Structures are given as structure tokens and as C-alpha cells.
Amino acid sequence: MPEALPRRSVAPIGGAVLVAVLLRVPFLFTGLSTDEGGYAYVARQWARGDRLYTDVWLDRPQGLLLTYRALLAIDGSGWAVRLGVVLAGAIITVAVAVIAGVLAGRTAGAVAAWIYAVVGVAPHLEGMTLNGELLASVPSTVAIALTVLWWRRGRSLWWLAGAGVLAGVALTMKQSGIDGVLVGVLVLALARRGRAVPVFLAGVAVPLLASALHGLAVGWSAYWTALVGYQLSALGGTGSNTSTRLTDLGRHAGDIALGVVPVLLVSLPGWRVLDRGARWLLGVWLFAGFVGINLGGSYWPHYFVQPLPALVVLAAVTVAGVRAVRWRWALAAVATLPTLVWLAALVPMSPGGRADTIPYDALAARDDRIAAVIRASTGPDDRIYVLESEAYLYFAADREASYPYLWGKPIDKIPDALPRLRAMLASPQRPALVVLDTPPAAVDPSGGIAADLAAHYHPETTVEGVPILRANP
């Protein structure tokens, strides 16, 4: 289709990529989130020889942990993890530009790049953290870009094969990373080219087969339970029923709205600009994103990073389709100003105010001080337990966890998790230290954990208001 605006009126995509990098670089040195710290801990233990899903447990597939291992190989400290955020922002910025450009013209492509460069920081959705949704968005968005190029620009089947591989890789980053697969299947149906179907599906199968073979090697039962089984078993239970889901959604609704609604509002008029095939593609892409959110089940704000690239493409189509310059700027402002204002407000803040505003920064600084005490009062071979979800402490303290479940949700959903925790606290091999980041009664209202701690532990110190208990001789 012809461009809605002259190309010279839109800044080059390369400039948008530079802005994407510059806006994310400051977060290289802010504190890691609980999820990032837990992923980094598991990846480090895996690199040291522990077996995934057996010796060290996580309910995430291997692609995510391989990425963390690669980043930690650059540097073992937290900043290298955030390097992944910078790279992800730059890659997705290019990918959404390609998708929007092919579907709606070069102007839309450039606008998409500039919008995502800014809104992808997503401060209210934890977009500056290397969460599983952001990681999965990288290969899935690139997969969609390659698929669109094959479909609309007549590229060879190698492009479609590459799209399939990347769509499969997205599923190894997060189980909900289904975007690339569903969009690929849709495009194959629209293109009606039967011989292309096995090419795409074979590409998808390659990373999934590799992950499954590794799962067989470590123990299929443990692998399946960690990635799929325990979530299925928990459906309808107190940890995963409708009431719990709605409570979780309500708790985070404000942040979710701040992160999603501005872009969503701008995106809505974009539907009328697109042709029928492009509408189907964007519709399925958004559908996949929101299905992925519901597969997660807890409605954490970072779940909503997943549909953001699709919304940005649609918003760019809206902006590029408006001829009046003032309205183009107004629409772009609606999408980007909330993020830009948040970023600008950080500049004059005191260090303390900035740490409290940036997600997880102040909490990570607190945990670093607790971790220093743990390192000083334990040996490298001592094990610790943090009750119940502050997984970053294991990574920061460089001490091994004595209990497999690093977060609270698995304890709520796995039937033997709480009895196993109590048995661990009472066993002769109990951890040297227990960090009470969460009151025992919040984890076990029956009082069992509190009784076990009273029987087998004594107070050693309190750091930043967090009690630390030492095991009795």
C-alpha cells in the first residue's frame, strides 16, 4: 500500500534503536528483581553441575536459563543480566518496525520503532527487568517479522523455517510464548501454500525437541511436573481458582492499566486502516498474548509485557494513518508520554527516592545488605532458606538453597510442598540459617512452621528489619 506520509517526515529506525538502548542502559545497575535473582541462582547452580528440575528446581523451560547462563558468563554479577534487557529492547524495536512497515508502509514501521523504543521500557509492567515474558517476546516478535516478510514480500522458505525455529525458541523461554506459533499457523492458512506447512512446523519442532530430549536426560517426570504438571494439578484449587486469580488481578490492576491502557487507546483506530489479512494477523497476535497472560494465572504486571509489541504495531498504524501533523504528535504523545514523564521524574530525585521508584531497586539494595551478613556468618558449603519468595537472596549471598521451591506460588499449588518444608526444617540436614522475609503464619496458618522454627532454631540477628535464625546445634 502507498505510504500515508512522506518517508522524510519520520526519523530513521536506527535512531529509534539508539533511543531504545539509551533508555534501558541506566537500568543495568539497578537492583535485580526477585524473579531475575531466582533465575540467576538456578542458572548458576546449573552451570556448577546441578541437574535442572531435580537437584535445582524451576518451573521455567531451558531456553530462559540458557540465556541467563550466557549473560552470567559475561559477568557473574547482576548487571550482566540487565544487558539482556538492553538487547531485547533493541531487537524488538527493529522487529516491530519490520512488521508495521510490511503491513502498513514505511512510515508506520518507523513510528512503531519509536513508540516501542519508549513504551517498551514499561516501568509499570517491569519492562526493565529480564522476565520470561520479555525474553519470549524477542524470538516470537522476530519470528512474526520473518513470517510477514515471507508472506507479503515473497521471501524464500528459509525465512519461514527461521520463523518456525524462533517461534519454538520463544516457547523455551516461557511456556506462554505462543505468539509466533499461532501467528505462523494463521499466515499459512491465509497463504494457502501447503508445502510451506511442514517447513514451518519442522522449525518449531527443533528447539522443542531439544528441550524434550534434555528433559528425558534429567528425568521426564520431574521435567514435566515442573513445566506443566503441577500447574494442571492445581487448577481449581485454592492456589489457582477463580477467586485467587481475580484477587491477584485486582491487586495489580493499577499498574497494569498504567502500562497498557495508553497504547491500547491509540491502537484501536488502527484496525480500520489495515487490510483483511493484516487484521487477522494482529488479532491472532493479540489473542495469543492475552491467552499467554491467562496461562500464567497470577496476573503479575510483567505478564502484560507479552502483548505490548502487537499493541505498538497497531498504534503505529493509527498514528501513520493520520495526515494532520498535530494529531500525529498528539496520538504519539498519548502512547509515550506516561513512560517519558516517569523517566524524566527520576532525574531530579534523590538516590533514595529513585531507588524507591524504580521497581525492585530498593528491595535489592536491602537484600544485598542481608546477603553480606549471610556471607559473613556462613561458610561456602552452608545452605540457607529464605521464607518464602525472596529468591534474589540466594544469588546475592552465593549460598545454596536447602529447599527446591524458591517462590511462594509453588508452595500454594503443590500438595506436598508444605509438608516437605516442615520436614526440611526439622531434619538433621536443616539449613544453617533461615531468613524470615515472610512471617511463618502467612505461609502456614496452622502454626506448624512457627513451631518447627521454635524447636530447631534460635534468633541470631535482625538485618533491615528481617529476622535471621540459626539452626540449633
HELIX and SHEET records of a PDB file:
HELIX    1   1 ARG A    7  SER A    9  5                                   3    
HELIX    2   2 ILE A   13  ARG A   24  1                                  12    
HELIX    3   3 VAL A   25  PHE A   29  5                                   5    
HELIX    4   4 THR A   34  ALA A   47  1                                  14    
HELIX    5   5 GLN A   62  ILE A   74  1                                  13    
HELIX    6   6 TRP A   79  ALA A  104  1                                  26    
HELIX    7   7 ARG A  106  VAL A  119  1                                  14    
HELIX    8   8 PRO A  123  LEU A  125  5                                   3    
HELIX    9   9 GLY A  132  ARG A  153  1                                  22    
HELIX   10  10 LEU A  157  MET A  173  1                                  17    
HELIX   11  11 ASP A  179  ALA A  191  1                                  13    
HELIX   12  12 ALA A  196  VAL A  218  1                                  23    
HELIX   13  13 TRP A  220  TRP A  224  1                                   5    
HELIX   14  14 THR A  225  GLY A  229  3                                   5    
HELIX   15  15 TYR A  230  ALA A  234  1                                   5    
HELIX   16  16 THR A  242  SER A  267  1                                  26    
HELIX   17  17 LEU A  268  ARG A  272  5                                   5    
HELIX   18  18 ARG A  276  GLY A  296  1                                  21    
HELIX   19  19 PRO A  301  VAL A  305  5                                   5    
HELIX   20  20 LEU A  308  ALA A  320  1                                  13    
HELIX   21  21 VAL A  325  LEU A  346  1                                  22    
HELIX   22  22 PRO A  351  THR A  357  1                                   7    
HELIX   23  23 ASP A  361  SER A  377  1                                  17    
HELIX   24  24 TYR A  392  ALA A  397  1                                   6    
HELIX   25  25 GLY A  408  LYS A  413  1                                   6    
HELIX   26  26 ALA A  417  ALA A  426  1                                  10    
HELIX   27  27 PRO A  440  VAL A  443  1                                   4    
HELIX   28  28 GLY A  448  HIS A  456  1                                   9    
SHEET    1   A 5 GLU A 400  ALA A 401  0                                        
SHEET    2   A 5 ARG A 383  LEU A 387  1                                        
SHEET    3   A 5 LEU A 433  LEU A 436  1                                        
SHEET    4   A 5 VAL A 466  ALA A 471 -1                                        
SHEET    5   A 5 TYR A 457  VAL A 463 -1                                        
END                                                                             
